[in-house]
């Protein structure tokens, strides 16, 4: 885990507007700001790992309680994603999430090409950092997928999919749809 300590830039959420907190459970916070009730969550990284030699990519068949609450379906197709923890950079989070959710340990000097972050919605302070992670066999080794220990992680599965099936994937959320479209652009499949 040495690579996690080799980070140059750290990201912290500005907490100067936390005077008007309506709700806070250490995961989600609702804040009053300029006559708005704003959901304040940590920033997130999302990615699609792409195995160049085999022309495959990774998606998740994921148990997502929030989606199940709304549509009663047990599992949803998603991409790899993770919350940026305190004092963690987007790069740190990508290294951690790739290992936790996909069982991929990248070489220490692997460089991500992360796009500028985007807000997830008008009522949420969270920004999403996103990237495609192209990998050759020299870039990683595989380990047992551990997850983060949560029930949802234990119930979810990571799947390698051949690129020829990309148009048959039925996604459940806009982030996954957006990322698959970005991936198609990356592969010149538009």
Steps between C-alpha positions, in 0.01 A plus 500: 500500500800725471359675191226669706761703687667627182235760425592858426166681505229452761135594455282628781142622493453863606304484824461876547130480406419240767347756739148424379499122520148353499609136510831317530566127540872509407418371151243745370436853613217740420596866523295820463669741261347803325144372543595154371521170680818349363616139527867503590685177425863414438637506147514175303721334240357282224690301242489230239806274502584388145722199428668585172636155409168320551273788389294466820378746761363473851148574619317402817185303565437689817258484790402867547253557788401848376403364159324199655300736724367672189452217246511183716769340278777318689788569261602778263775540241743768616860605455777507757453793735621612838476785745810713543580469869644782715861579404476273196554618142297373202807297402519343848134408476541345156789281620293393803171440315662307216642263759184481717241467221696342213791321666750702297824621657658750265872564477609780735587745222179453299369842386127560471360745245219641715255741339400823676228423757130554432218568745251216531191723532389854586402408855818310591851629573665173390729506198585195295854446371490263205741309279560203278781281638679333206708205622761276346608181673807687634282756681334277760470169676180345624414420862192373677219757497441611860252782471462749783337253739146627451200274431453665160862430402473138610190455284645672191705348219764644272481378141735519200307566180622479142475838325284347223215478754513864611175597323302219662569612857187620680612770743311629802644845561617811315858478623541150355330607175724808478813296564410236241449780246840646595651153464350462151656835404833383639476187283371697198177297499257791479 
